[in-house]
Amino acid sequence: MKFLSVILMMGFGLTSAAQDVSLALQKPKLPDSETINKQWENTTKALNISFASSNVRFAKEVPPAVPVQNTWNTSAWKGEKIHTQLLLWANNKVAGVSIEPSDLKDQRGNNIKKENITAGIIKYVITDEFRDGCGYRKAADFDSSYVADQIDTKINNIVINARNTQPVWLSIKIPAATKAGIYSGIVKIKGEKEYDLPVQIQVLDKTLPAPAQWKYDLDLWQHPAAIARTHQVKLWSDEHFALIKPYYTMLANAGQKTITASIVNEPWGHQTYDDYPSLIKWTKKKDGTWSYDYSLFDKYIAFVMTTGINQRINCYSMVPWKIAFSYWDEATQKEAVFTESIGTPAYDAFWKTMLTDFTKHLKSKNWFQKTYIAMDERPMKAMQAVIKLLKSVDKDWKLALAGEYHQEIEKDIDNYCIASKWEFPADVLQKRIAEGKTSTWYTCCTEPYPNAFSFSSPAEQVWMGWYTASKNMDGYLRWAYNSWTKNPLTDTRFTAWPAGDTYMVYPGPLTSVRFEKMIEGAQDFEKIKQLQQLYTKNKNSAALDELNKALGNFSIKSLSTVTADEVLQRVKPLLNQ
C-alpha cells in the first residue's frame, strides 16, 4: 500500500476503473520529488500565508500553487454561515502559530462579534479511491493517500513542520439580526512575527431562516452505538446520552429533519463496523403471546428531539437486508431468531401483532403522525407485501423508502428518496408536492460523482444543493452521519465501500470539509427557493429567468466534462446580487 499526499482540486478525485474517465475522477499528475524540492527552495519566507478557495483540497508536502491573497472579500446573507481556507506553509519549521480574529465592524458602529468566527486546522486522514464503488475491498488492493478533510477547532497552537502546508478552515456565522452593510476586520496570525489579514464582508439585506425552518430536507442516518464504542462508554448509559447530544445538535444545526430509529436488531445485516441494536425489546412469552418494551425507544426518541431533530421518526425495518428478526424467548431463556419470508402468513402474523401494539403506543405518545416505517433498497414484492400489511393495521401509517423509483408503489410512499440515477416524472412530482409528500434523492457507494467520499471534490456537496433545487425535489439523504470505521480519526477507509462513505463527521465531535460544504449547499438551496418566490412576487421575470436558466446547468451526466467547482463559479454570484 502506498501513501501519497495528493491535491484534490476543482472537482478532481482519484482514478476510476470505468472506461469513461470523467473530469471528476481524473487523478492529478503529481510532481516528482525533485520538482517538489525545487518548489520549496523557491519558497523563501519562513511563513507564507494566503486565503484560498474552500473547494480545493491542498497537499501537505507540496507548496500550494495559488496566487497569494492576503485579504478575504466576500458577501453573505443574514443568518448565513460562510467559510474560506487560510493556507500556512513554510520552508522551515514554525511553531507556536496562533490565529486571532477581531470583531467585524461597519461605519455606523454595528458589529459582528469575533465569537461568531472560528478557525480550525484541517487534518489529513487516509482515503482511497472509487474504482468499482460498492463491494468488499482489501486496503492493499486500492491506491491510498492522505487527504485534508477533518476540521479541528480545538487547536490554536499550530506547528507547521518544515516543507509542509497547513490549511485552516475559517468560518463566520452572520447573526440573523445583523444590519445590512459592509463589515471589516482582521485575522491576526501570530508566529515568528505578526501578520494582519484584512477581512471584508458585505452583509446583504436578505435573511436565511434558522436551520430548523429550512425547506431543505436533510436526512443523514445516525448510528448511536458508534459513539459509545469510540468514546469507550457503556451503550445507553447516561454518559453515552451526554456524548450523543453535541453530535446530534451539530446535525440539527445543519438542517436535519429525521431521527434514525432501529426497531429490530441489525436492520442492515451488520454491514457496519459497530453493532446496530434495536431500540425495542421483543419478547415471546411462555404462553406464546408477545410483549414489547418501548422504554429505550421512548427515552431515545424524546432525547433526540431535545437536540432539534424532531420532524420525523424513520423506523428501520420490516424489510431488513437479512430476514432474521431476533427476540427473547421466555420458554428457552435465550435469544431466538424469526426467519420466515416476507409475505408469508407467518411473517404477517409475526409483524401484525407488533404493529398493532406499536401503533397504540405511538398514538399514546402523540408520535404516530410523524413516525414512518422505513425501507431501504429492497425488492419490489417484499415492499408491496409490507405496504399491504401496514395499511391493514392502520390506514394512516406512513412509509419511507430509499431506493429505485417504482411507479407501482409511488403513491403509497409518503417520504420517497430515489437513487441518483432516477428522476421523478414531472407530473408525479407535481402531484406529490400538492399532496404534501416528501421527494428527495440520495447517493451511496454506487456513484463516482457527485458524492461525499473523503476523496470527493468539496464542491460536489454544494453542487448537490443546486441539483436538488434544479429538479424541484425537497432534499438529500445519505448513509451515514457517523457510522465510523475502526480508527475514524486517522483512516476513513472501510471494508466494503469507498473511503468516507460511512461518515461525514469525526469523533469529538469534529466537523469536516465535506460536512461544512454540505451545509453551504443546503443554504444555497434555501437562497434559490427564497429568490424564486421573491422574483415571482415582484414580477421580476428577467432575474427569475436568469436563475432558472442557471439551474438548467445541473445534470449529473455533465460532471463527466465539467467540474462542480467550475459550474458553481458561474452561478453562485446570482444568489448574492
N, C-alpha and C positions, 0 to 999 in steps of 0.2 A: 504494500500500500504506500503510495507516495503522497506527500503533503506539499501543496503549493499555495502560496498566498496569491490570490487572483484578483484582478479588477473586474467587477461585475457592474457594468455601467450602461446607461441608455437602453435598458431592456435586454442586455446580453446575459445569457446564462451559460450553462455547461452543455457539452455536446450531446445530441440525441442520436439514437441509433436509427431513427427513421430516415428514409431516403430523402424526404423533403426537409432539408435542414434550413429552418427559418432563421430570421434575424434574432428572434427571441431565444434561440438555442445555440447560436454560434459560439464556440469557445474563443475567447480573446487570445490573440497572439501575444504571448508573454515575452518580454525582453530576456536575453540571456544574462548570466551573472556578470559578464564583462561590461555589458551595456548598463546594467543597474549600478555597478560600481562607478562608472563614468558619470552617471546621472547624480549620484551622491557627491562625487568630487566637485561637481559644478554647483552644489548647494553650499554656499559659502557661510551663511549665517548659522549661528548655533541654534537658534529657534526661528522657524518660519511659521507664519500664521496666515490663514486665508479662510474666508467664508466659501462654501461650496454647495452645490445642488444636493438636496436630500434624496434625489433619485439615483444617486451613484454610490456604489459600494467601493471603497478605496482599499488597495492592498496595503498590508502592514509594512513590508520590506522594500517597497518601491516608492520613491518620492512622487507625490501626486502631480500629474501633468495638467495643471489648471492655471489659468491666468490669476494672479494674486488679487483677491478682493478684500480690502480692509474695511469695507462698510457693508451693511446689510440694509437695503431699502426695499420695503415691501408694503402691501396693503392688506387689510383684513376687515371682516365684519365684526360687529359687536357680538360677543359670545363665542367667537371662533378660537380654536387652538391652532396656532401656526408654528412652523419649525424650519430650521435650516441646519446644515452641518458647519462646524468650525474645525478646520484641519490644523493640526500642530505636527510639524515634522522637523527633525534635527539630524545634523551630521554627527554631532557629539551628544553624549548623554546629558539630559537636562532633568534635574529632579526638583521636587517641590513646586510644581506649576499649579497655580490655582486660578479659578475663573470667578469673577465677581461682577454680576450685572448691577446696574443702577436703576433707579426709578426712571420711567419714561414720562416726559412732560411735554405739554403743548404750550403755546404762547400765552394762553389765558390762565395758566396755573393748574389746569387739570392734569391728573397723572394716572399712570398705570404702575402700581406698586411692584417693586422688584420681587415680592413674594409670588407674583404670577409668572416669574421667569425661572426656568430650571435648566441646568446644564448637566448632562450625563455622558460619561465616557462610553464609547461604543466598543464593546469587547468582541474578540474574534472567537468563533466556535467552528467546530468541524462540520462540514457539509459534504455532499457527494454530488451526484448527477441524476438527471431524469432517466435517460436511456429508455428502458421498457416500461417505466412507470410502475404500475401495480405488479405485485408478485414478490415472493420472498427472495431475499438477497443476502449475499455474504459481503461484508465490507471489503474484503481483499479483492473482490471482482469489480469494484467500482472506483472511478477516479475520485479521490477525496481531496479536500482542500480546506483552507481556513477562510472564513468569510466574516465580515463585520456585520453583526446583527443585534446582539444583546446590548441593551442600554442600562447602565448602572448610574443612577443619580445620587448614590450614597457615597461616592468617592469624589473628593475635590482636591486631593493632594496627588497630582498626576506625575508619574515618572515616564519620561519619553526616552527610551533607550536609543543608543547611537544607531543612526541609519534606520530609523523607524518612523512610521506615520501613525499618529493617534487621532482618529476622528472623534469629535464631540458633538452630541445631539443637543441643540439649543432650541428650547420650546417656550413659547409665550402664550398664555391664556388671556384673551382680551375679555375683561368682565363685561357682562351684558349692559351694565349701567354706564359704561364709558361714553363720554361725549365724543361726537364725531370731530375729527381734526387730525393734525399731524403731530405725532409724538416722537420725541428724540431722547436719546440717552447713550450710554456707552456700556460696552462689555470690557472690563479690565482683566487683562491677562498678566499675572504675576509669575515671573520666572527668574532668570538671571538679571532681568530688568523688567520694567512695567510697560505694557502696551495698552493703549486706549482705542478700542474699535467702535466707531460710531454705529448706532442702530437708529433707523427712522421708519416709523410705521404710520401709514395713512389709514386711520380708522374711518370706515365709510358709515354713512347714516343708514345702515341696514343691520338687522339683528337676526342671529340664529337662535332658535329656541333651545332650551336645555335638552340634553340628550334623551331624557325620559319622554320628551314630546316630539322627538324626531319621527318623521314618517318612515324613514329608512328602517326596514325590519331586519335587524341583525340577529343571527342565531348561530353562535359558536357553542358547541356542545361542551359541557363541563364534566370533569372527572374528579370527584371529591376524594376518592381513595388515593389518587396520585399525590395529593397534598399531604395526606397522613404519612405515606411511605417516605416522601422526600424530606419531610421535616422530622421524621422519626418519632411520631406520636401515635397513640392508640387511636384506631379508627372509631369515629363518632364520639370521642371524648370531648370534654369541654375545651381542652387545648386544641383539638382538631377544629372545632367550630370557630374558635377565636382566630385560627390561622386561615381558615377559609374566607373570612369576611373581607380582608383587603383585596384578595384576588377577585371576588365577585363584585365588590364595589368598583374596582377598576374596569371590570367588564360592563357593569351598568353604566358607567360614565362614557363608555364607547357606544351606547345606544342599544345594548342587549335587551331583547324582549321576552325571551323564553327560558324557562327552567328545564334542564335535562333531568328527568326523573326515571330511575330504573325500578320497575315493578316486578321484575324477575331477575334471578342471578344471571350474569353474563349475557346480556341481550345481543352482544356482538360476537359471541362464541369465543371469548377470551383472546381476541386478536391483539389486545393491548398489553403493554408491559405489566401494568398493575391489574389486580382484580377489579371487577365491576359488580359489587354485590347489590342485591335487591334492597330497596327501602321498605319493603313489605315482607313480613314473615308469614309464610304459608304453612299451615299445619293440618294434616289429616288425622282426625281423632280416631280413637279405638272403635267407635260405633260407625265409622265411615263418613261422618259429616266433616265439614271443613270450617276452620276459623282463620281469620286474617288479622294480624297485628299491625295496625297502622301507626303505632306510636312514633316510630322513627320517621316514617313518611311525613307525618304531621309536623314533627319538630323541624325536619329539614326544609320542607316547603315554606313554613312560616318564617324560618330563619332567612332563607334566600330572599324572600320578599322584602325583608328589612334592608337588604342591600340595594334595592331599587329594581331588581329583576322581578316583575310581578304581573306581566300581562298574560302569560300563557304557561301552562304546565304540560309538557310533552312526555307522555308515559311510554317507555320502551320495555318490552314489546311483546305483543301477542304473536308476532311473526319474527322470532329471533333468527340469527344466522345458523343456529343449530337447534333443532327441535328437541330440547332437553330442559324441562322445567323441574327444578329441584324444590323439594318441600320436606318438612319434618313429619315423619310417620310415627305417631304415638304407639302404634301396635308393636313396631320393631325397635323403637327408640333409636332410630338413626335416620340419616338423610336418605331420601328416595328420589327417583327421577321419573317424571312422566314423559313418554316419548311418542305418544300416538300422533299420527299425521294430522296436519291442519285439514279441517273439513270433515273429518270422521265424526261419528256420533260420540265417541269417547272424548275427543278433543272439545266438541261443543259442550258436552256436559261438564267437563273439567273447567272450562272458562266461563260458562254461563252462571254457574254458582258464584264464582268470584266476582264477575262483573255486576251481578245483581247486588251483591253486598257492597262492592266498591262504589257503585252509583249512589246508593243510600248514604254511604259515609261522606262522599264528596258533597252531596247536597246539604248534609248537616253542617259542613264546614263553609258553605257558600263558595265552593271552589269548582262546582260542576261546570259552570258556564265557561270557565277558562281552561278546562282540562281536555286534552286530546289524547286519544290512543294513537301512537306514532309508529310508523313503519318505515323501513329503510332498505330500498333496493331489493324488494322481494318479488317472487314470481306472481304473475297475474292471478292465477287461480287461487293461490293462497290469500291474496289480498281481497279478492271478491268474497271468499268464504268468511273472512274476518269481518268485512263490512256488513254482510248479511246477518251474522251472529250479533254484532254490536248493536245494530239497529233494532233487532228483535228484543233486546234487553231494554233499550230506551231510544226512541226515535230521535232524541235530541243530542245523542252522543256525537262528538266531533272527532274528525280524523285528520291526521297529519301524515304526509308522505314525502320522503325524499327519494327520488328515483327517476326512471324514464317517464316520458309523457304517455299516458294511456287514455285515449278518448273514452274507452269503455267505462272507466271509473272516475273520470274527472269531476263529474257533477257531485260525487259523494265525498270528495276531498276538500275539506274546509281550508287547510293550510297545505298548499301543494308547492313543493320545491323540486324543480326539474333540473336534470343534469345539463351541463353547458352545451352539449351537442344538440339539445332540443330547444324549440321555441313554442310558446303558447300560440295557437292560431288567434289571429286578431279578434275575431268575433267572440271566441271563447274567453279571451282575456277581458274584453269589454263587459261581458256578462258577469264574469267573476268580480270585477270591480263594482258593478251595480249591485251585486248580492252581498258585498262586504267580505268576500273571501280573500285570503292572502295568497299571493302568487309570487314566488321567489325562484332563485336558481342557486346552484352550488358548483364548486369544483372539488376535486379529490385527487387521488393518485393517477387518474386517467389522463388528465390534461397537462401537456407540457407548458401551456400558456393559455390564458393568464392564470397565474396561480400564486400560492403563498408559501412555497418551499423556502428553506433558508437560503437557497441559491437563486431564487426568482428575483427579477428586477423589482426594486421597491415601487417603481412607477405602476406596476401592474395592479397593485392594491388600490391605487387611486383610479386607475382606468376602469376597474370593476364598478365603482360607484357611478361613473358616467354611463357605462354599458347598461347597468340596471335601469337608469333613467331613460336611456335611449329605447329600451324595449318595453317601457311603461310597466315594469314589474315593481314589486314592493320592496325587495331587499335581497339579501345574500346569506347563505348558510355554509358552514364549514365544520368538518370534523378535523381537529378539535381545538378547544381553547387551551387545555393544559394536560393532555394525556402524555405525560413525559416519558422519555427514554431512560435507560439505566443511569446515565450521567448527563442530565439535561443541561447543566451549566456549561459543559465543555463540548459535548458531542450530540448533534441533532440528528444523527443517523439512526434509522430504525431497521428492524429485521425484515420488514415487509414492504415499505413504501419509501419514496424519495425523502431525503433529509428535510426535517421541519414540518412534514405533513401532519404530524400528530399534535403539534402545539404551536401557539402563537406568542406566548409569553413564557418567561423563565421563573424558576423558583426564586422567591424573595419577598413579595413579587417584584420582578423586574420586567419592564416593557421591552419591546423590540422595535427595530426599524420597520418590520413588516406590520406590526400592530399599530404603530403610530400612523403609517401611511394608509392603513385601512380606515382609521378614523378620518383622515383627510378625505378619502373617497366618500365616506358617509356624509361629511359636511358638504362636499361638492354636490351630492345628490340633493341635500336639503336646499342648497342655494338654487339649483336648477329648478326645482319644484316651486320655490317661492317666486323666482323671477318669471317663470311661465305664467303663474297666476297674476302677478303684478302687470306684466305686459298685456295679458288678455283683458284685465280690468281697465287699464288705461288706454286700450286700443292702440298700443304701440306695436303695430304689425311688423315694422321693419326690424326692431330688436328681437321680437318673438321668432320671426323667420330666420334671423341670423343664428339664434341659439339652437333652434330645431335643426337647421342645416348642419351645425357643428355636431349635434348628436348623431346625425346620419353617418358620421365617420367611424362609428364604433361597431365593428363586427369582429368576431374572434378570428375569422379567416384572415383579416387584414394584418394581424400581428405577424404573419409569416413574411411580410415585406416592409413593414414599418414598425418601429418600436413604440411601446406605450408612452415613453417619455417624449418622443417626437410629436405624437398626437396631442398629448397634454400641453406641450409648449404652445401649440397653435390655438387651443380652445380655452384654456383656463383664464386668459385675460377677459373673456366675456363675462365672467362672474363678478369681476371687481371693477366694473366700469362706473 
